[in-house]
Amino acid sequence: MKKFLIGVALAASLAGGAGAQETVVVTAERIGYDSEAPSVTLAQRADHLITKVRVVCDTRDTARRKDELRQTLRGMIEEASRTPSISLSVGDEMLVDFTQKMLDKVIVPDSKADTSDAYVVIRTELTKTDTFDDATQRIKDFIAHTPKSGRTEILNEQPFNLGLVKPERYRAELVARIAADAKQTAALFGPDYTPRLEGLQRKIQWYQSGQLDLALYIPYSLVVAPRGAP
């Protein structure tokens, strides 16, 4: 939870106080079945494939180094504007659109002397027919086509993750599935039993069920009890 809050605060700061977009990053740490998930889940294809790149420059002169980084970052923004399948963001687990107003905010000193860098998230929108290789290649092509100024490099050092826009938009469908399952389960015990659900107020959670797919769930609990039982 702490990491999430830091990510939101950073994204809001870079956006100049504007609210963060409701796009969450699903990291590759949660791949496969989540032991905390109930039996009722909703299969959903992710909206984006995402990776964070390091834009780094080691030109010795500080002013020139920052200028080369700014030119490369502008080049990324301009190249993205010409590429409908690509968009740029900043942030950790909550993303906001990257704009030219943020250039000086994202450029920071590196631990190595005479080096500065900036971290930018590259997103590509996923289609129904996309494969993982299709989506990753679009990002790699974008990096290759972006002009680099001076000694600037764009390094893709982090893993590819998934992005989901507004997870709560799936709540009604997910709750309907949960209700139907609870009713069916209670019916197995006979007409004198009724289901009792707790935890449906909790936020939707998810785990990665495939290279480009997610399983959404609400961490609820189900109790089947005799009618009228406290």
C-alpha positions, 0 to 999 in steps of 0.5 A: 500500500505504501508503494501505491500511495507514493506512486500516486503522489509522484504522478499528481506532483508531475501533473502539476496538481491535476488528478491522476488518470485511472490507469493502474499498472499490473506488475509481473509479480502477480502472475498466475493464480492468486491464493487470496482470490475467491472462486468467482473472477472475471477474465479481462484483457488488459488495456495496455502493455507497459514498460518504463524506460530510462532516458540517460545522458552522460555529456560532461557539461551539465547545461548541455547534458540537460539540453540533450535530455530535453531534446530527446524527451521532446522527440519522444513526445513528438514521435508518440503524437505521430504513432496512434498505438503509443502513448507516454506517461509518468508515475509508478502504479498510477499513471498520468500523461507525459507532457513537455511541461514536465521535462525539467521535473523528470530529469534528475541526477544519476548516481553516476557522476556527470550523468542525468536521467529521466524515467518515462512509461511507454504504453501501447494499446492492446487489440483483441488480436494482439500477441505479446510479441506484437505489442512489445515490438511496437514499443521497441520500434518506437524507441528505435525511431525516436531521435536521440540528441547527443549522448542520450540513450533510451534504455529499456531495462525494466520488464513489460507490465499490463495496464488497466483503465478504470478497474471499477467499471467492471464492478456491476458485472463482477457483482452479478456473477458473485450473486449468481454463484452465491444463489446457486451454492445456497440452493445446493443445501435446500430451500431453507438455506440462504447465502450471506455475502461480506466484503463486496464493498472492497475494491476490485483486485486482479492478478495476471492470468496470461501474457496479456490477460487479467483475472479481476475479483473482489475479495469477498466471503460467502457463508451459507446459513439457515434462513433466519439465522443470526 
